[in-house]
Amino acid sequence: MEEALHYSEERYRTILETIHEAYFEVDLAGNFTFCNDSMSRLTGHSKEELLGMNHKQFTNKETAKEVFQAFNEVYNTGKPSKVFDWQIIRKNGIEGYIETSVTLKKRFIR
């Protein structure tokens, strides 16, 4: 059972690291806890820089409010968000838009 779980986790990580789509996970405060290489390339920040950063650190105040509202709605309802545009500011200062969807990741504790 433990070997199957390890294989499943390794497979999951491999998929996330090799897809071209940016993928990230945040905690309840909006701090990055995981991101793939595509997210790093998209933002211009290294993965090490992104981990612990808050989503507010690379967007404007208005967009940060919209992103918080989307995250908060998913948290409160448990239902995934529809795709929405998120204006980001890359590390080099260039602004752009990304399409984002949000899903609540539940952790089951035995």
Backbone as XML, in Angstrom:
<?xml version="1.0"?>
<chain id="A" units="angstrom">
  <residue number="1" name="MET">
    <atom name="N" x="0.821" y="-1.190" z="0.000"/>
    <atom name="CA" x="0.000" y="0.000" z="0.000"/>
    <atom name="C" x="0.873" y="1.264" z="0.000"/>
  </residue>
  <residue number="2" name="GLU">
    <atom name="N" x="1.903" y="1.253" z="0.849"/>
    <atom name="CA" x="2.801" y="2.409" z="0.937"/>
    <atom name="C" x="3.543" y="2.630" z="-0.380"/>
  </residue>
  <residue number="3" name="GLU">
    <atom name="N" x="3.957" y="1.543" z="-1.031"/>
    <atom name="CA" x="4.649" y="1.633" z="-2.314"/>
    <atom name="C" x="3.728" y="2.209" z="-3.383"/>
  </residue>
  <residue number="4" name="ALA">
    <atom name="N" x="2.470" y="1.805" z="-3.374"/>
    <atom name="CA" x="1.490" y="2.321" z="-4.339"/>
    <atom name="C" x="1.272" y="3.815" z="-4.123"/>
  </residue>
  <residue number="5" name="LEU">
    <atom name="N" x="1.208" y="4.241" z="-2.870"/>
    <atom name="CA" x="1.046" y="5.654" z="-2.548"/>
    <atom name="C" x="2.248" y="6.456" z="-3.026"/>
  </residue>
  <residue number="6" name="HIS">
    <atom name="N" x="3.443" y="5.960" z="-2.786"/>
    <atom name="CA" x="4.667" y="6.624" z="-3.236"/>
    <atom name="C" x="4.673" y="6.748" z="-4.758"/>
  </residue>
  <residue number="7" name="TYR">
    <atom name="N" x="4.317" y="5.678" z="-5.460"/>
    <atom name="CA" x="4.258" y="5.700" z="-6.927"/>
    <atom name="C" x="3.255" y="6.739" z="-7.402"/>
  </residue>
  <residue number="8" name="SER">
    <atom name="N" x="2.096" y="6.791" z="-6.768"/>
    <atom name="CA" x="1.058" y="7.742" z="-7.145"/>
    <atom name="C" x="1.528" y="9.184" z="-6.946"/>
  </residue>
  <residue number="9" name="GLU">
    <atom name="N" x="2.174" y="9.455" z="-5.824"/>
    <atom name="CA" x="2.689" y="10.794" z="-5.546"/>
    <atom name="C" x="3.769" y="11.190" z="-6.545"/>
  </residue>
  <residue number="10" name="GLU">
    <atom name="N" x="4.655" y="10.255" z="-6.858"/>
    <atom name="CA" x="5.723" y="10.525" z="-7.821"/>
    <atom name="C" x="5.146" y="10.800" z="-9.206"/>
  </residue>
  <residue number="11" name="ARG">
    <atom name="N" x="4.157" y="10.059" z="-9.577"/>
    <atom name="CA" x="3.499" y="10.251" z="-10.877"/>
    <atom name="C" x="2.837" y="11.627" z="-10.946"/>
  </residue>
  <residue number="12" name="TYR">
    <atom name="N" x="2.150" y="11.990" z="-9.883"/>
    <atom name="CA" x="1.487" y="13.293" z="-9.775"/>
    <atom name="C" x="2.503" y="14.425" z="-9.932"/>
  </residue>
  <residue number="13" name="ARG">
    <atom name="N" x="3.601" y="14.350" z="-9.231"/>
    <atom name="CA" x="4.643" y="15.390" z="-9.302"/>
    <atom name="C" x="5.268" y="15.456" z="-10.696"/>
  </residue>
  <residue number="14" name="THR">
    <atom name="N" x="5.507" y="14.312" z="-11.299"/>
    <atom name="CA" x="6.089" y="14.279" z="-12.642"/>
    <atom name="C" x="5.170" y="14.966" z="-13.642"/>
  </residue>
  <residue number="15" name="ILE">
    <atom name="N" x="3.898" y="14.679" z="-13.566"/>
    <atom name="CA" x="2.932" y="15.312" z="-14.474"/>
    <atom name="C" x="2.943" y="16.818" z="-14.280"/>
  </residue>
  <residue number="16" name="LEU">
    <atom name="N" x="2.881" y="17.276" z="-13.047"/>
    <atom name="CA" x="2.837" y="18.714" z="-12.777"/>
    <atom name="C" x="4.111" y="19.420" z="-13.205"/>
  </residue>
  <residue number="17" name="GLU">
    <atom name="N" x="5.244" y="18.748" z="-13.086"/>
    <atom name="CA" x="6.513" y="19.374" z="-13.456"/>
    <atom name="C" x="6.738" y="19.421" z="-14.965"/>
  </residue>
  <residue number="18" name="THR">
    <atom name="N" x="6.072" y="18.557" z="-15.711"/>
    <atom name="CA" x="6.332" y="18.497" z="-17.145"/>
    <atom name="C" x="5.257" y="19.145" z="-18.010"/>
  </residue>
  <residue number="19" name="ILE">
    <atom name="N" x="4.117" y="19.507" z="-17.453"/>
    <atom name="CA" x="3.091" y="20.150" z="-18.271"/>
    <atom name="C" x="3.518" y="21.571" z="-18.615"/>
  </residue>
  <residue number="20" name="HIS">
    <atom name="N" x="3.017" y="22.067" z="-19.725"/>
    <atom name="CA" x="3.351" y="23.421" z="-20.149"/>
    <atom name="C" x="2.474" y="24.469" z="-19.464"/>
  </residue>
  <residue number="21" name="GLU">
    <atom name="N" x="1.399" y="24.040" z="-18.862"/>
    <atom name="CA" x="0.518" y="24.952" z="-18.142"/>
    <atom name="C" x="1.122" y="25.280" z="-16.781"/>
  </residue>
  <residue number="22" name="ALA">
    <atom name="N" x="0.988" y="26.518" z="-16.381"/>
    <atom name="CA" x="1.459" y="26.903" z="-15.052"/>
    <atom name="C" x="0.523" y="26.304" z="-14.006"/>
  </residue>
  <residue number="23" name="TYR">
    <atom name="N" x="1.093" y="25.785" z="-12.954"/>
    <atom name="CA" x="0.329" y="25.188" z="-11.859"/>
    <atom name="C" x="0.931" y="25.675" z="-10.551"/>
  </residue>
  <residue number="24" name="PHE">
    <atom name="N" x="0.046" y="26.028" z="-9.634"/>
    <atom name="CA" x="0.528" y="26.445" z="-8.320"/>
    <atom name="C" x="-0.494" y="26.094" z="-7.261"/>
  </residue>
  <residue number="25" name="GLU">
    <atom name="N" x="-0.020" y="26.032" z="-6.035"/>
    <atom name="CA" x="-0.873" y="25.830" z="-4.871"/>
    <atom name="C" x="-0.556" y="26.935" z="-3.877"/>
  </residue>
  <residue number="26" name="VAL">
    <atom name="N" x="-1.601" y="27.417" z="-3.211"/>
    <atom name="CA" x="-1.427" y="28.452" z="-2.196"/>
    <atom name="C" x="-2.086" y="28.002" z="-0.895"/>
  </residue>
  <residue number="27" name="ASP">
    <atom name="N" x="-1.624" y="28.578" z="0.208"/>
    <atom name="CA" x="-2.279" y="28.322" z="1.484"/>
    <atom name="C" x="-3.453" y="29.286" z="1.634"/>
  </residue>
  <residue number="28" name="LEU">
    <atom name="N" x="-4.111" y="29.267" z="2.769"/>
    <atom name="CA" x="-5.298" y="30.101" z="2.963"/>
    <atom name="C" x="-5.006" y="31.597" z="2.931"/>
  </residue>
  <residue number="29" name="ALA">
    <atom name="N" x="-3.763" y="31.982" z="3.148"/>
    <atom name="CA" x="-3.394" y="33.399" z="3.101"/>
    <atom name="C" x="-2.980" y="33.838" z="1.697"/>
  </residue>
  <residue number="30" name="GLY">
    <atom name="N" x="-2.929" y="32.895" z="0.746"/>
    <atom name="CA" x="-2.528" y="33.236" z="-0.614"/>
    <atom name="C" x="-1.038" y="33.129" z="-0.860"/>
  </residue>
  <residue number="31" name="ASN">
    <atom name="N" x="-0.313" y="32.474" z="0.051"/>
    <atom name="CA" x="1.129" y="32.277" z="-0.101"/>
    <atom name="C" x="1.389" y="30.997" z="-0.893"/>
  </residue>
  <residue number="32" name="PHE">
    <atom name="N" x="2.299" y="31.064" z="-1.843"/>
    <atom name="CA" x="2.617" y="29.906" z="-2.664"/>
    <atom name="C" x="3.281" y="28.822" z="-1.810"/>
  </residue>
  <residue number="33" name="THR">
    <atom name="N" x="2.749" y="27.614" z="-1.923"/>
    <atom name="CA" x="3.324" y="26.463" z="-1.229"/>
    <atom name="C" x="3.905" y="25.463" z="-2.222"/>
  </residue>
  <residue number="34" name="PHE">
    <atom name="N" x="3.525" y="25.588" z="-3.488"/>
    <atom name="CA" x="4.035" y="24.733" z="-4.550"/>
    <atom name="C" x="3.818" y="25.432" z="-5.880"/>
  </residue>
  <residue number="35" name="CYS">
    <atom name="N" x="4.761" y="25.268" z="-6.791"/>
    <atom name="CA" x="4.570" y="25.746" z="-8.158"/>
    <atom name="C" x="5.449" y="24.917" z="-9.079"/>
  </residue>
  <residue number="36" name="ASN">
    <atom name="N" x="5.055" y="24.864" z="-10.333"/>
    <atom name="CA" x="5.869" y="24.118" z="-11.292"/>
    <atom name="C" x="6.770" y="25.073" z="-12.072"/>
  </residue>
  <residue number="37" name="ASP">
    <atom name="N" x="7.624" y="24.502" z="-12.904"/>
    <atom name="CA" x="8.565" y="25.315" z="-13.678"/>
    <atom name="C" x="7.851" y="26.278" z="-14.614"/>
  </residue>
  <residue number="38" name="SER">
    <atom name="N" x="6.700" y="25.880" z="-15.141"/>
    <atom name="CA" x="5.947" y="26.761" z="-16.043"/>
    <atom name="C" x="5.491" y="28.023" z="-15.320"/>
  </residue>
  <residue number="39" name="MET">
    <atom name="N" x="5.115" y="27.910" z="-14.062"/>
    <atom name="CA" x="4.720" y="29.091" z="-13.286"/>
    <atom name="C" x="5.922" y="30.005" z="-13.081"/>
  </residue>
  <residue number="40" name="SER">
    <atom name="N" x="7.063" y="29.406" z="-12.867"/>
    <atom name="CA" x="8.289" y="30.180" z="-12.708"/>
    <atom name="C" x="8.596" y="30.961" z="-13.988"/>
  </residue>
  <residue number="41" name="ARG">
    <atom name="N" x="8.525" y="30.289" z="-15.122"/>
    <atom name="CA" x="8.789" y="30.965" z="-16.403"/>
    <atom name="C" x="7.762" y="32.061" z="-16.670"/>
  </residue>
  <residue number="42" name="LEU">
    <atom name="N" x="6.525" y="31.825" z="-16.325"/>
    <atom name="CA" x="5.460" y="32.787" z="-16.564"/>
    <atom name="C" x="5.662" y="34.078" z="-15.769"/>
  </residue>
  <residue number="43" name="THR">
    <atom name="N" x="6.071" y="33.951" z="-14.514"/>
    <atom name="CA" x="6.205" y="35.119" z="-13.646"/>
    <atom name="C" x="7.593" y="35.744" z="-13.696"/>
  </residue>
  <residue number="44" name="GLY">
    <atom name="N" x="8.573" y="34.969" z="-14.157"/>
    <atom name="CA" x="9.948" y="35.461" z="-14.159"/>
    <atom name="C" x="10.652" y="35.269" z="-12.835"/>
  </residue>
  <residue number="45" name="HIS">
    <atom name="N" x="9.966" y="34.720" z="-11.852"/>
    <atom name="CA" x="10.555" y="34.437" z="-10.539"/>
    <atom name="C" x="10.984" y="32.974" z="-10.498"/>
  </residue>
  <residue number="46" name="SER">
    <atom name="N" x="12.071" y="32.698" z="-9.826"/>
    <atom name="CA" x="12.475" y="31.306" z="-9.643"/>
    <atom name="C" x="11.451" y="30.618" z="-8.740"/>
  </residue>
  <residue number="47" name="LYS">
    <atom name="N" x="11.455" y="29.292" z="-8.801"/>
    <atom name="CA" x="10.551" y="28.549" z="-7.919"/>
    <atom name="C" x="10.862" y="28.868" z="-6.461"/>
  </residue>
  <residue number="48" name="GLU">
    <atom name="N" x="12.131" y="29.005" z="-6.139"/>
    <atom name="CA" x="12.522" y="29.310" z="-4.763"/>
    <atom name="C" x="11.980" y="30.667" z="-4.321"/>
  </residue>
  <residue number="49" name="GLU">
    <atom name="N" x="11.990" y="31.644" z="-5.241"/>
    <atom name="CA" x="11.442" y="32.966" z="-4.917"/>
    <atom name="C" x="9.928" y="32.902" z="-4.733"/>
  </residue>
  <residue number="50" name="LEU">
    <atom name="N" x="9.264" y="32.135" z="-5.586"/>
    <atom name="CA" x="7.806" y="32.058" z="-5.526"/>
    <atom name="C" x="7.313" y="31.404" z="-4.241"/>
  </residue>
  <residue number="51" name="LEU">
    <atom name="N" x="8.017" y="30.375" z="-3.779"/>
    <atom name="CA" x="7.572" y="29.685" z="-2.568"/>
    <atom name="C" x="7.614" y="30.647" z="-1.391"/>
  </residue>
  <residue number="52" name="GLY">
    <atom name="N" x="6.492" y="30.847" z="-0.786"/>
    <atom name="CA" x="6.378" y="31.788" z="0.316"/>
    <atom name="C" x="5.907" y="33.168" z="-0.103"/>
  </residue>
  <residue number="53" name="MET">
    <atom name="N" x="6.025" y="33.491" z="-1.411"/>
    <atom name="CA" x="5.509" y="34.774" z="-1.892"/>
    <atom name="C" x="3.988" y="34.743" z="-1.832"/>
  </residue>
  <residue number="54" name="ASN">
    <atom name="N" x="3.394" y="35.886" z="-1.705"/>
    <atom name="CA" x="1.948" y="36.013" z="-1.734"/>
    <atom name="C" x="1.526" y="36.455" z="-3.128"/>
  </residue>
  <residue number="55" name="HIS">
    <atom name="N" x="0.362" y="35.998" z="-3.560"/>
    <atom name="CA" x="-0.117" y="36.358" z="-4.901"/>
    <atom name="C" x="-0.218" y="37.868" z="-5.081"/>
  </residue>
  <residue number="56" name="LYS">
    <atom name="N" x="-0.385" y="38.611" z="-4.009"/>
    <atom name="CA" x="-0.503" y="40.076" z="-4.087"/>
    <atom name="C" x="0.807" y="40.736" z="-4.515"/>
  </residue>
  <residue number="57" name="GLN">
    <atom name="N" x="1.905" y="40.010" z="-4.411"/>
    <atom name="CA" x="3.210" y="40.593" z="-4.695"/>
    <atom name="C" x="3.496" y="40.743" z="-6.182"/>
  </residue>
  <residue number="58" name="PHE">
    <atom name="N" x="2.679" y="40.169" z="-7.035"/>
    <atom name="CA" x="2.920" y="40.373" z="-8.465"/>
    <atom name="C" x="1.644" y="40.693" z="-9.224"/>
  </residue>
  <residue number="59" name="THR">
    <atom name="N" x="0.842" y="41.558" z="-8.604"/>
    <atom name="CA" x="-0.352" y="42.060" z="-9.265"/>
    <atom name="C" x="-0.699" y="43.412" z="-8.657"/>
  </residue>
  <residue number="60" name="ASN">
    <atom name="N" x="-1.634" y="44.119" z="-9.275"/>
    <atom name="CA" x="-2.040" y="45.401" z="-8.709"/>
    <atom name="C" x="-3.130" y="45.194" z="-7.653"/>
  </residue>
  <residue number="61" name="LYS">
    <atom name="N" x="-3.459" y="46.249" z="-6.917"/>
    <atom name="CA" x="-4.397" y="46.124" z="-5.798"/>
    <atom name="C" x="-5.785" y="45.682" z="-6.242"/>
  </residue>
  <residue number="62" name="GLU">
    <atom name="N" x="-6.269" y="46.215" z="-7.358"/>
    <atom name="CA" x="-7.599" y="45.861" z="-7.847"/>
    <atom name="C" x="-7.666" y="44.379" z="-8.214"/>
  </residue>
  <residue number="63" name="THR">
    <atom name="N" x="-6.660" y="43.916" z="-8.938"/>
    <atom name="CA" x="-6.640" y="42.503" z="-9.324"/>
    <atom name="C" x="-6.480" y="41.615" z="-8.096"/>
  </residue>
  <residue number="64" name="ALA">
    <atom name="N" x="-5.679" y="42.040" z="-7.135"/>
    <atom name="CA" x="-5.499" y="41.262" z="-5.904"/>
    <atom name="C" x="-6.832" y="41.061" z="-5.197"/>
  </residue>
  <residue number="65" name="LYS">
    <atom name="N" x="-7.686" y="42.080" z="-5.198"/>
    <atom name="CA" x="-9.021" y="41.947" z="-4.598"/>
    <atom name="C" x="-9.861" y="40.926" z="-5.353"/>
  </residue>
  <residue number="66" name="GLU">
    <atom name="N" x="-9.802" y="40.975" z="-6.686"/>
    <atom name="CA" x="-10.569" y="40.038" z="-7.515"/>
    <atom name="C" x="-10.092" y="38.600" z="-7.302"/>
  </residue>
  <residue number="67" name="VAL">
    <atom name="N" x="-8.792" y="38.425" z="-7.231"/>
    <atom name="CA" x="-8.232" y="37.093" z="-7.016"/>
    <atom name="C" x="-8.642" y="36.578" z="-5.636"/>
  </residue>
  <residue number="68" name="PHE">
    <atom name="N" x="-8.566" y="37.437" z="-4.620"/>
    <atom name="CA" x="-8.990" y="37.037" z="-3.273"/>
    <atom name="C" x="-10.450" y="36.616" z="-3.280"/>
  </residue>
  <residue number="69" name="GLN">
    <atom name="N" x="-11.298" y="37.384" z="-3.954"/>
    <atom name="CA" x="-12.723" y="37.048" z="-4.007"/>
    <atom name="C" x="-12.945" y="35.685" z="-4.660"/>
  </residue>
  <residue number="70" name="ALA">
    <atom name="N" x="-12.224" y="35.420" z="-5.747"/>
    <atom name="CA" x="-12.351" y="34.125" z="-6.427"/>
    <atom name="C" x="-11.897" y="32.993" z="-5.513"/>
  </residue>
  <residue number="71" name="PHE">
    <atom name="N" x="-10.740" y="33.167" z="-4.868"/>
    <atom name="CA" x="-10.229" y="32.139" z="-3.958"/>
    <atom name="C" x="-11.201" y="31.936" z="-2.790"/>
  </residue>
  <residue number="72" name="ASN">
    <atom name="N" x="-11.697" y="33.032" z="-2.238"/>
    <atom name="CA" x="-12.587" y="32.975" z="-1.084"/>
    <atom name="C" x="-13.895" y="32.256" z="-1.431"/>
  </residue>
  <residue number="73" name="GLU">
    <atom name="N" x="-14.430" y="32.525" z="-2.600"/>
    <atom name="CA" x="-15.672" y="31.863" z="-3.014"/>
    <atom name="C" x="-15.470" y="30.357" z="-3.145"/>
  </residue>
  <residue number="74" name="VAL">
    <atom name="N" x="-14.362" y="29.957" z="-3.732"/>
    <atom name="CA" x="-14.066" y="28.526" z="-3.862"/>
    <atom name="C" x="-13.909" y="27.901" z="-2.479"/>
  </residue>
  <residue number="75" name="TYR">
    <atom name="N" x="-13.215" y="28.588" z="-1.593"/>
    <atom name="CA" x="-13.023" y="28.067" z="-0.235"/>
    <atom name="C" x="-14.361" y="27.904" z="0.480"/>
  </residue>
  <residue number="76" name="ASN">
    <atom name="N" x="-15.226" y="28.913" z="0.371"/>
    <atom name="CA" x="-16.507" y="28.885" z="1.094"/>
    <atom name="C" x="-17.521" y="27.914" z="0.500"/>
  </residue>
  <residue number="77" name="THR">
    <atom name="N" x="-17.494" y="27.722" z="-0.811"/>
    <atom name="CA" x="-18.483" y="26.856" z="-1.450"/>
    <atom name="C" x="-17.961" y="25.454" z="-1.730"/>
  </residue>
  <residue number="78" name="GLY">
    <atom name="N" x="-16.635" y="25.324" z="-1.865"/>
    <atom name="CA" x="-16.061" y="24.041" z="-2.237"/>
    <atom name="C" x="-16.179" y="23.746" z="-3.718"/>
  </residue>
  <residue number="79" name="LYS">
    <atom name="N" x="-16.767" y="24.674" z="-4.474"/>
    <atom name="CA" x="-16.954" y="24.478" z="-5.910"/>
    <atom name="C" x="-15.844" y="25.183" z="-6.686"/>
  </residue>
  <residue number="80" name="PRO">
    <atom name="N" x="-15.302" y="24.529" z="-7.725"/>
    <atom name="CA" x="-14.254" y="25.155" z="-8.537"/>
    <atom name="C" x="-14.750" y="26.449" z="-9.179"/>
  </residue>
  <residue number="81" name="SER">
    <atom name="N" x="-13.823" y="27.364" z="-9.421"/>
    <atom name="CA" x="-14.181" y="28.627" z="-10.069"/>
    <atom name="C" x="-14.271" y="28.428" z="-11.568"/>
  </residue>
  <residue number="82" name="LYS">
    <atom name="N" x="-14.927" y="29.363" z="-12.201"/>
    <atom name="CA" x="-14.873" y="29.442" z="-13.651"/>
    <atom name="C" x="-13.540" y="30.110" z="-13.984"/>
  </residue>
  <residue number="83" name="VAL">
    <atom name="N" x="-13.101" y="29.963" z="-15.212"/>
    <atom name="CA" x="-11.846" y="30.587" z="-15.635"/>
    <atom name="C" x="-12.004" y="32.105" z="-15.586"/>
  </residue>
  <residue number="84" name="PHE">
    <atom name="N" x="-11.001" y="32.777" z="-15.039"/>
    <atom name="CA" x="-11.012" y="34.239" z="-15.007"/>
    <atom name="C" x="-9.630" y="34.759" z="-15.380"/>
  </residue>
  <residue number="85" name="ASP">
    <atom name="N" x="-9.586" y="35.985" z="-15.887"/>
    <atom name="CA" x="-8.323" y="36.620" z="-16.244"/>
    <atom name="C" x="-7.705" y="37.253" z="-15.013"/>
  </residue>
  <residue number="86" name="TRP">
    <atom name="N" x="-6.411" y="37.104" z="-14.895"/>
    <atom name="CA" x="-5.662" y="37.622" z="-13.756"/>
    <atom name="C" x="-4.496" y="38.415" z="-14.320"/>
  </residue>
  <residue number="87" name="GLN">
    <atom name="N" x="-4.476" y="39.712" z="-14.051"/>
    <atom name="CA" x="-3.370" y="40.546" z="-14.519"/>
    <atom name="C" x="-2.190" y="40.361" z="-13.577"/>
  </residue>
  <residue number="88" name="ILE">
    <atom name="N" x="-1.054" y="39.994" z="-14.149"/>
    <atom name="CA" x="0.149" y="39.812" z="-13.337"/>
    <atom name="C" x="1.208" y="40.822" z="-13.769"/>
  </residue>
  <residue number="89" name="ILE">
    <atom name="N" x="2.124" y="41.051" z="-12.878"/>
    <atom name="CA" x="3.292" y="41.878" z="-13.177"/>
    <atom name="C" x="4.505" y="40.973" z="-12.994"/>
  </residue>
  <residue number="90" name="ARG">
    <atom name="N" x="5.161" y="40.679" z="-14.112"/>
    <atom name="CA" x="6.330" y="39.799" z="-14.079"/>
    <atom name="C" x="7.468" y="40.453" z="-13.297"/>
  </residue>
  <residue number="91" name="LYS">
    <atom name="N" x="8.431" y="39.683" z="-12.938"/>
    <atom name="CA" x="9.577" y="40.177" z="-12.170"/>
    <atom name="C" x="10.267" y="41.334" z="-12.882"/>
  </residue>
  <residue number="92" name="ASN">
    <atom name="N" x="10.281" y="41.312" z="-14.229"/>
    <atom name="CA" x="10.932" y="42.376" z="-14.993"/>
    <atom name="C" x="10.039" y="43.607" z="-15.191"/>
  </residue>
  <residue number="93" name="GLY">
    <atom name="N" x="8.847" y="43.611" z="-14.576"/>
    <atom name="CA" x="7.948" y="44.760" z="-14.629"/>
    <atom name="C" x="6.939" y="44.731" z="-15.764"/>
  </residue>
  <residue number="94" name="ILE">
    <atom name="N" x="7.055" y="43.781" z="-16.672"/>
    <atom name="CA" x="6.109" y="43.683" z="-17.789"/>
    <atom name="C" x="4.794" y="43.102" z="-17.289"/>
  </residue>
  <residue number="95" name="GLU">
    <atom name="N" x="3.701" y="43.754" z="-17.663"/>
    <atom name="CA" x="2.376" y="43.300" z="-17.259"/>
    <atom name="C" x="1.791" y="42.376" z="-18.317"/>
  </residue>
  <residue number="96" name="GLY">
    <atom name="N" x="0.987" y="41.456" z="-17.885"/>
    <atom name="CA" x="0.319" y="40.542" z="-18.797"/>
    <atom name="C" x="-0.874" y="39.908" z="-18.106"/>
  </residue>
  <residue number="97" name="TYR">
    <atom name="N" x="-1.588" y="39.092" z="-18.840"/>
    <atom name="CA" x="-2.764" y="38.422" z="-18.294"/>
    <atom name="C" x="-2.589" y="36.917" z="-18.381"/>
  </residue>
  <residue number="98" name="ILE">
    <atom name="N" x="-3.100" y="36.234" z="-17.382"/>
    <atom name="CA" x="-3.154" y="34.782" z="-17.401"/>
    <atom name="C" x="-4.595" y="34.367" z="-17.149"/>
  </residue>
  <residue number="99" name="GLU">
    <atom name="N" x="-4.977" y="33.246" z="-17.720"/>
    <atom name="CA" x="-6.282" y="32.666" z="-17.417"/>
    <atom name="C" x="-6.079" y="31.714" z="-16.251"/>
  </residue>
  <residue number="100" name="THR">
    <atom name="N" x="-6.926" y="31.849" z="-15.259"/>
    <atom name="CA" x="-6.769" y="31.070" z="-14.039"/>
    <atom name="C" x="-8.076" y="30.399" z="-13.665"/>
  </residue>
  <residue number="101" name="SER">
    <atom name="N" x="-7.976" y="29.217" z="-13.150"/>
    <atom name="CA" x="-9.122" y="28.569" z="-12.516"/>
    <atom name="C" x="-8.650" y="28.102" z="-11.145"/>
  </residue>
  <residue number="102" name="VAL">
    <atom name="N" x="-9.574" y="28.011" z="-10.218"/>
    <atom name="CA" x="-9.229" y="27.689" z="-8.840"/>
    <atom name="C" x="-10.039" y="26.476" z="-8.396"/>
  </residue>
  <residue number="103" name="THR">
    <atom name="N" x="-9.352" y="25.546" z="-7.754"/>
    <atom name="CA" x="-9.994" y="24.362" z="-7.190"/>
    <atom name="C" x="-9.495" y="24.186" z="-5.772"/>
  </residue>
  <residue number="104" name="LEU">
    <atom name="N" x="-10.388" y="23.829" z="-4.887"/>
    <atom name="CA" x="-10.016" y="23.591" z="-3.500"/>
    <atom name="C" x="-9.383" y="22.210" z="-3.384"/>
  </residue>
  <residue number="105" name="LYS">
    <atom name="N" x="-8.202" y="22.168" z="-2.839"/>
    <atom name="CA" x="-7.506" y="20.901" z="-2.620"/>
    <atom name="C" x="-7.721" y="20.524" z="-1.161"/>
  </residue>
  <residue number="106" name="LYS">
    <atom name="N" x="-8.409" y="19.421" z="-0.970"/>
    <atom name="CA" x="-8.684" y="18.983" z="0.394"/>
    <atom name="C" x="-7.660" y="17.961" z="0.823"/>
  </residue>
  <residue number="107" name="ARG">
    <atom name="N" x="-7.219" y="18.091" z="2.031"/>
    <atom name="CA" x="-6.263" y="17.141" z="2.603"/>
    <atom name="C" x="-6.986" y="16.309" z="3.641"/>
  </residue>
  <residue number="108" name="PHE">
    <atom name="N" x="-6.919" y="15.020" z="3.437"/>
    <atom name="CA" x="-7.566" y="14.111" z="4.358"/>
    <atom name="C" x="-6.527" y="13.601" z="5.350"/>
  </residue>
  <residue number="109" name="ILE">
    <atom name="N" x="-6.842" y="13.719" z="6.601"/>
    <atom name="CA" x="-5.935" y="13.272" z="7.674"/>
    <atom name="C" x="-6.553" y="12.041" z="8.323"/>
  </residue>
  <residue number="110" name="ARG">
    <atom name="N" x="-5.738" y="11.049" z="8.467"/>
    <atom name="CA" x="-6.244" y="9.808" z="9.084"/>
    <atom name="C" x="-6.185" y="9.886" z="10.574"/>
  </residue>
</chain>
